[in-house]
């Protein structure tokens, strides 16, 4: 029971880091990608600045964390199905 919850948390963190990676990469390559004409959003600007600063470490950590957690979850689930 405890292993399933910790696996879900690791998958969630991995997906969150992948999102930071994707947004940071988009903001790095095209700084005006999320900007709307005639409107300024401070929160969005700050989020893009954060993602631009951390996109590479987030990608380096996020992709392996997500893949390993997903594989471990699938292995645990298949073992549980075989035992049942």
C-alpha positions in Angstrom: 0.0 0.0 0.0 2.7 2.5 1.0 4.8 1.7 -2.2 2.0 2.6 -4.5 1.6 6.1 -2.9 5.3 6.8 -3.0 5.4 5.7 -6.6 2.5 8.1 -7.5 4.4 11.0 -5.8 7.5 10.2 -7.7 5.6 10.1 -11.0 3.8 13.4 -10.2 7.2 15.1 -9.4 8.7 13.7 -12.6 5.8 15.1 -14.6 6.0 18.5 -12.9 9.7 18.7 -13.7 9.0 17.7 -17.3 6.5 20.6 -17.5 9.1 23.0 -16.1 11.6 21.7 -18.7 9.1 22.1 -21.6 8.0 25.6 -20.6 11.6 26.7 -19.9 12.8 25.4 -23.2 10.0 27.2 -25.0 10.6 30.4 -23.2 14.4 30.1 -23.8 14.0 29.6 -27.6 11.0 32.0 -28.1 10.7 34.6 -25.2 7.4 36.0 -26.5 5.7 32.6 -26.8 3.4 33.1 -23.8 3.0 36.9 -24.1 -0.3 38.3 -25.1 -0.5 41.5 -27.1 -1.5 44.6 -25.1 -1.6 42.6 -21.8 1.1 42.0 -19.2 0.8 39.2 -16.7 3.3 39.4 -13.9 2.7 35.9 -12.6 3.2 34.3 -16.0 6.3 36.4 -16.6 7.8 35.2 -13.2 6.8 31.6 -14.0 8.5 31.8 -17.4 11.6 33.4 -15.8 11.8 30.5 -13.2 11.4 27.9 -15.9 14.1 29.6 -18.1 16.5 29.4 -15.1 15.8 25.8 -14.2 14.8 24.1 -17.5 18.0 22.1 -17.9 18.3 20.6 -14.4 14.5 19.9 -14.4 14.9 18.0 -17.6 17.9 16.1 -16.4 16.1 15.0 -13.2 12.5 14.9 -14.5 12.8 12.5 -17.4 14.7 9.7 -15.6 12.6 10.1 -12.5 9.4 9.8 -14.4 10.5 6.8 -16.5 12.0 4.9 -13.6 9.0 5.5 -11.4 6.6 4.5 -14.2 8.6 1.3 -14.9 8.7 0.4 -11.2 5.0 1.1 -10.9 4.2 -1.2 -13.8 6.4 -3.9 -12.4 4.7 -3.7 -9.0 1.3 -3.8 -10.7 2.2 -6.8 -12.8 3.5 -8.7 -9.7 0.3 -7.9 -7.9 -1.8 -9.1 -10.7 0.2 -12.4 -10.9 -0.2 -13.0 -7.2 -3.9 -12.4 -7.3 
